[in-house]
């Protein structure tokens, strides 16, 4: 989770929790005048999710208060071999596959080994080229870790002068 503060508040998180039939990883990024409390509203809604189904990402994105408190919310839920995606306002979700970043529309998308998913508070990420330029090596003994991804995110966001908060995960 990374961000740079300029003229509005942003917040992001990566959460994992058990649900019926497995575990879900949630990537959430929020931008707005009260992004941190808005993020907590989304996390509260995530805590009530018992099962991942179509439309659950939309429900989570809608859990944040209206603008200007949350002017953009991006949600990616990774469950099994799919990503459930939803956005509001200026937030966007992306998938990097085979070194090319693409913006994702709301809905369900396939998730393959090697794919990286990004929830961004702002629509400023450059599509059509690689987002991650630093290799991400997962620790073999870690069930859920973020350390290698943090360094890769810091490097990926270096060229951006606009404010953006992101939450990201790579499928391994």
N, C-alpha and C positions, 0 to 999 in steps of 0.2 A: 504494500500500500504506500503510495507516494503522492505528494502534492506540493504545490507552491502557492502561497497566499499572495494575492494581489489586491483586488478590490471587492471580493466576495468570499464567503466562507465555503470551504469544501471539506468533505470527509469521505473516507473509504474504509472498507473492511473486507476481510476474507474470513468466512465462518464455515465451520464444518459441524454437522450434527447428525445424529441417527434419525432415520425416518423409517416408516414401514418398508420392508424389503431392502434395506441398505442404509447408505449414508449419502447425504447431499453436501456438496460444497457450494456455498453462496458467495458470489463476488458482487459487491454493492459499492457504487460511487454516487455521491450526492453533492449538488452545488446549490447554493442559495444563501439568503441572509442568515438562516439558522440551520446550517447543514448538519451540525453535530447532533442537535436534538432530533432533527428529521431522520438522520441515520438510525438513531435509537428507536424511532417509531417503526422503521422497516425491520430492524432486528427483533423488535417485539413481535411483529407479525410473523417473522421467520420462526420464532420460538413456538408458535402455535401450529406450524405446518406439521401434519402427521404423515402426509403422503404427497409425493411429487406427481402432479398430473398437469395436463394442458391447462393453461390459464393461471397457474399458481405464481409465476413470475410477474404477471400483470397485477395480481392481487398485492404482491409485495411492493411493487413500484407505486401503486396507488395508496399504500399505507402512509406515505409521507404527507405532511401538510401541503396545502396549495402554495403557489407562488405568492409572494417573494420568498417565503420561508424555505421552500425547496423548489428552485427553478428548474432543476433537472435531476432525474434519478435513473440510474442504469443498474439493471439486475441481470446476472447470469447465474442460473442454477445448473450445476453439473451433477447429473445423476445417471448411472449406468453409462451408456454410450451416446447420450444426447445432452444438449445444452438447451435449456429453456431461457428465452431472452425477452426482456421487456424494457422499455425506456419511456420517460416522460420529459417534456421540455427539451433543453439543449443537450442532455446526456446521450451517450451512444455506447453501443456494445460492438466488439470486434472479435474476429478470429484470425489468428496468424496460422496459416497452413503452408507448408513447403516454402517458407521464407517470404510469404506475401500476406500483408495485412488486408483484410476485407471487412467492411462494415456489415453488421448483421441486422436484418429486419426483425421485428418482434415475431416470436413464434418458436418452433422447435427446430434445432439444427443438429446434424450428426457431429459427434466428437470422436476423433481418432487419436491414437497414440502419436505423440509429437505435436499435436495442436496446442496452441496457447490461446486462451480466452481473456479478454480485457473488458472490464466495465469502466467507462471513463465519464467523468462529471461534465465533460465539455466535448463538443464535436470537432476538436482541432487535430486529431491524430491523422497522419498522412497515410492513406490507403494506397495499395498497389506496389508496395515495397516492404522490405523487412522492418518490423518494429523492434524486435530484439536483435541487437548486434553483439551481445555478449553471450557466450555459451552458458546454458543452464544445466548444471549437473546435479541431479538429485542424489542425496545420500541414500545408500542402499538399505540402511537400517532405520530410516525415518518413516513413520507412518504418515505424518503431515508436517512438513517443514517449509519455511519461507526464506531462509538465509540466502541461498544461491539466487533465488528469484529477486530478492531485494536489490542485489548488486546489478542484476540485469535490467531491472526497472529503472534504477537510477541512471544507467547508461542510456537506456532507450528514451528517457524523457529529457536528456541533456539538450537536444536541439530545439526544444519547444520554449518559446519565450512567453506564450500565453499560459494562463493558469489552468492546470488540469490536475485532478486527483484520479488515480487509477487503482483498481484492484485487479490482480491477474493470477492466473494459474495455468500450468502446463500439464497436459495429460501424459502420463508415462505408462 
